């Protein structure tokens, strides 16, 4: 459920024949050479998701499922009283640890990333391998100014880059232009700071080897020790990547793409997404009806 969107935005039709955003992502992934898709969902979402989304890809690509559960925690930890919010994107990815054993990409179900982004992702994943003691990951980056919403604030991982590699990523929430026109966001300390609209941000299009899931476990345990009793704390993938970079256990290439990103945070974002998809269909990037 999208709390700000007001419904199941992952299942809200955007294409001319009832396609949802995720249909286009899987279509692009198949064209780029991906051979498997794993949907990470809530267990109570399973039946409707398989009926409305998963069934569309039968016979086109291998499909598997992983289920994010609040009580799926490392040994020795339990859900604190009153906790209802999921533990964040790193915890969601952890839920797929039994079904992901190969190099993989991570995307959000409600973000439109564009065909070229998947092409660049496939090229990276098929040409990059980890070294002993150091993993090599990748990320598709988009300018912050192209990912803001006119209808409210957004959350983004803001990147610093050196020589094509991610030097660090800091998660900001509630990013929007304030009344004075300056774009600001709150860092994880709660400080509201100006952010450069031209900076590249993570839209959670990550490229990982299987080692990332293993390395995430220790970071998630550290997170639970420090923040596990907070009712709304979350462990984000960008935060884990940032920690691994600064421990010199991984690097992360930032890959440019010619694709345009758009997504849905609020109901008012839908017309922009529909218009963007229709424009790409007219340009011949997508067929009128996805196969």
C-alpha positions in Angstrom: 0.0 0.0 0.0 1.4 3.4 -0.9 0.5 5.6 2.0 1.2 8.8 0.2 -0.2 7.6 -3.1 -3.4 6.4 -1.4 -3.6 2.9 -2.9 -1.8 0.0 -4.5 0.2 2.1 -7.0 2.1 -1.0 -8.2 -1.2 -2.2 -9.7 -2.5 1.1 -11.0 -2.8 1.0 -14.8 -0.6 3.4 -16.7 -0.3 2.0 -20.2 -3.0 2.2 -22.9 -4.0 -1.5 -22.4 -3.9 -1.6 -18.6 -0.2 -2.0 -18.2 1.3 -1.1 -14.9 4.8 0.4 -14.5 6.3 -2.9 -13.5 5.1 -4.4 -16.8 7.5 -2.0 -18.6 10.4 -2.8 -16.3 10.1 -6.5 -16.8 9.6 -6.0 -20.6 12.8 -3.9 -20.7 14.7 -6.4 -18.5 13.8 -9.3 -20.9 14.8 -7.3 -23.9 18.1 -6.5 -22.2 18.9 -10.2 -21.5 17.7 -10.8 -18.0 16.5 -14.3 -17.5 14.8 -14.2 -14.1 12.6 -11.9 -12.0 12.0 -12.1 -8.3 9.2 -10.1 -6.8 9.6 -9.1 -3.2 6.2 -8.6 -1.7 4.2 -8.9 1.5 2.5 -12.3 2.1 -0.9 -10.7 2.4 -0.4 -9.2 -1.1 0.5 -12.5 -2.7 -2.8 -13.7 -4.3 -3.7 -10.4 -5.9 -0.1 -9.7 -7.0 0.2 -13.1 -8.7 -3.1 -12.7 -10.3 -2.7 -9.2 -11.6 1.1 -9.1 -12.2 3.0 -12.3 -11.9 0.7 -14.3 -14.2 1.5 -11.9 -17.0 5.1 -13.1 -17.3 4.4 -16.9 -17.4 6.4 -18.4 -20.2 8.3 -15.2 -20.9 10.8 -15.2 -18.0 11.5 -17.3 -14.9 9.4 -15.9 -12.0 10.0 -16.4 -8.3 8.7 -14.7 -5.1 10.2 -13.6 -1.8 8.1 -12.3 1.1 9.1 -9.5 3.4 7.9 -10.1 6.9 8.2 -7.9 9.9 9.4 -10.8 12.1 12.0 -12.2 9.6 14.9 -11.1 11.7 18.4 -12.5 12.5 18.6 -14.9 15.5 18.4 -13.1 18.8 16.2 -10.3 17.6 12.5 -9.8 17.9 9.9 -7.2 16.8 9.5 -4.5 19.5 6.1 -3.8 20.8 4.1 -1.4 18.6 6.3 -1.8 15.6 4.2 -1.9 12.4 6.5 -0.3 9.8 8.7 -2.7 7.6 12.4 -2.5 8.3 13.4 -0.8 5.0 14.8 -1.7 1.6 17.8 -3.6 2.9 15.5 -5.9 4.9 13.3 -6.3 1.9 16.3 -7.5 -0.2 17.3 -9.8 2.7 14.0 -11.6 2.2 15.2 -12.8 -1.2 18.3 -14.5 0.2 17.0 -18.0 -0.5 16.1 -17.3 -4.2 18.8 -15.0 -5.5 22.1 -16.8 -6.1 23.3 -15.0 -9.2 24.3 -11.4 -10.2 21.1 -9.3 -10.0 19.6 -5.8 -10.3 17.3 -4.2 -7.8 14.5 -1.9 -8.9 11.4 -0.4 -7.3 8.0 -1.7 -8.6 6.5 1.8 -9.0 9.4 3.5 -10.7 9.8 3.8 -14.5 13.5 3.5 -15.3 13.6 3.3 -19.1 14.9 0.8 -21.6 18.5 2.0 -21.8 18.9 1.7 -18.0 18.3 -2.0 -18.2 20.7 -2.3 -21.2 23.4 -0.7 -19.1 22.6 -2.8 -16.1 22.8 -6.1 -18.1 26.2 -5.0 -19.7 27.6 -4.3 -16.2 26.3 -7.5 -14.6 27.6 -9.7 -17.4 31.1 -8.1 -17.5 31.9 -7.5 -13.8 33.0 -10.0 -11.1 34.1 -9.6 -7.5 37.7 -9.8 -6.4 38.9 -11.6 -3.3 38.1 -9.2 -0.4 36.5 -6.6 -2.6 33.1 -6.6 -4.4 32.3 -4.6 -7.5 28.7 -3.2 -7.6 26.9 -0.7 -9.8 24.2 1.9 -9.7 22.1 3.7 -12.3 22.1 7.4 -11.4 19.5 10.1 -12.2 19.7 13.9 -11.6 17.7 14.8 -8.4 15.9 17.6 -10.3 14.4 15.0 -12.7 13.1 12.9 -9.8 11.2 15.5 -7.7 7.4 15.6 -7.5 5.2 18.7 -7.9 2.8 17.1 -5.5 4.8 16.6 -2.3 8.1 15.6 -0.8 10.2 12.5 -1.8 13.0 10.4 -0.3 16.3 10.0 -2.2 19.8 8.7 -1.7 22.1 11.6 -2.8 25.4 10.5 -4.2 29.0 11.8 -4.2 31.1 10.5 -7.1 34.8 10.4 -7.8 36.3 9.1 -11.1 33.1 7.3 -12.0 32.8 5.5 -8.7 30.4 6.2 -5.9 32.3 7.9 -3.1 29.3 7.9 -0.7 25.5 8.0 -0.6 23.5 9.8 2.0 19.8 9.1 2.4 17.6 12.2 2.6 13.8 12.2 3.3 11.1 14.8 2.7 13.0 16.5 -0.2 11.1 19.3 -1.8 11.4 23.0 -2.7 10.6 25.0 0.5 8.6 28.3 0.4 11.8 30.2 -0.4 12.3 28.1 -3.5 15.4 26.2 -2.1 15.3 22.5 -2.4 15.9 20.9 1.0 15.7 17.5 2.6 16.1 15.9 6.0 19.2 13.7 6.6 18.9 10.6 8.8 19.9 12.8 11.8 16.8 14.9 11.2 18.7 18.0 10.0 17.0 19.9 7.2 19.7 20.9 4.7 19.9 22.3 1.2 20.5 19.8 -1.5 21.8 20.5 -5.1 19.1 19.7 -7.7 21.9 18.7 -10.1 23.3 16.0 -8.0 22.8 12.4 -9.0 20.6 10.3 -6.8 19.9 6.7 -6.3 16.5 5.6 -7.5 17.2 2.1 -6.1 18.4 0.7 -9.4 21.3 -1.2 -8.0 23.5 -3.8 -9.6 24.9 -6.5 -7.2 26.7 -9.8 -7.1 25.3 -12.3 -4.6 27.9 -11.2 -2.1 25.8 -8.1 -1.3 23.1 -10.1 0.4 25.7 -11.8 2.6 27.4 -8.6 3.5 24.1 -6.9 4.2 23.4 -9.3 7.1 26.2 -7.9 9.3 25.0 -4.3 8.5 21.4 -5.2 9.3 22.4 -6.7 12.6 24.4 -3.5 13.5 21.3 -1.5 12.5 19.0 -3.6 14.8 21.4 -3.2 17.7 21.4 0.6 17.3 17.9 1.4 16.0 15.9 -1.8 16.4 13.8 -0.4 19.3 12.7 2.7 17.3 9.2 2.2 15.9 9.8 3.8 12.5 13.6 3.2 11.9 14.6 1.7 8.5 17.7 0.1 7.1 18.2 1.4 3.5 20.2 -0.2 0.7 22.2 3.0 0.0 23.3 3.1 3.7 24.6 -0.4 3.4 26.4 0.4 0.2 27.9 3.5 1.7 29.2 1.5 4.7 30.8 -1.1 2.5 32.5 1.5 0.3 34.0 3.2 3.4 35.2 -0.1 4.8 36.9 -0.7 1.4 35.0 -3.9 1.0 33.3 -2.8 -2.2 33.2 -0.1 -4.8 30.3 1.0 -6.9 30.3 2.2 -10.5 27.8 5.0 -11.3 26.4 4.2 -14.7 25.0 7.0 -17.0 21.9 6.3 -18.9 20.0 8.1 -21.7 16.7 6.9 -20.1 14.2 9.3 -18.5 13.0 8.3 -15.0 9.5 9.0 -13.7 7.6 7.5 -10.8 4.5 7.7 -8.6 4.6 9.0 -5.1 1.3 10.9 -5.1 -1.9 10.5 -7.0 -1.1 13.8 -8.9 2.0 12.1 -10.4 -0.1 9.7 -12.5 -0.9 12.0 -15.4 2.8 12.7 -15.9 3.6 8.9 -16.0 0.8 8.2 -18.4 1.9 11.0 -20.7 5.5 9.9 -20.5 4.6 6.3 -21.5 2.4 7.4 -24.3 5.2 9.6 -25.7 7.6 6.7 -25.7 5.0 4.5 -27.5 4.7 7.2 -30.2 8.5 7.3 -30.5 8.5 3.5 -31.1 10.3 2.7 -27.9 7.4 0.4 -26.8 4.6 -1.2 -28.7 1.1 -0.1 -28.2 0.5 -3.4 -26.4 3.3 -5.2 -24.6 3.8 -8.8 -25.7 
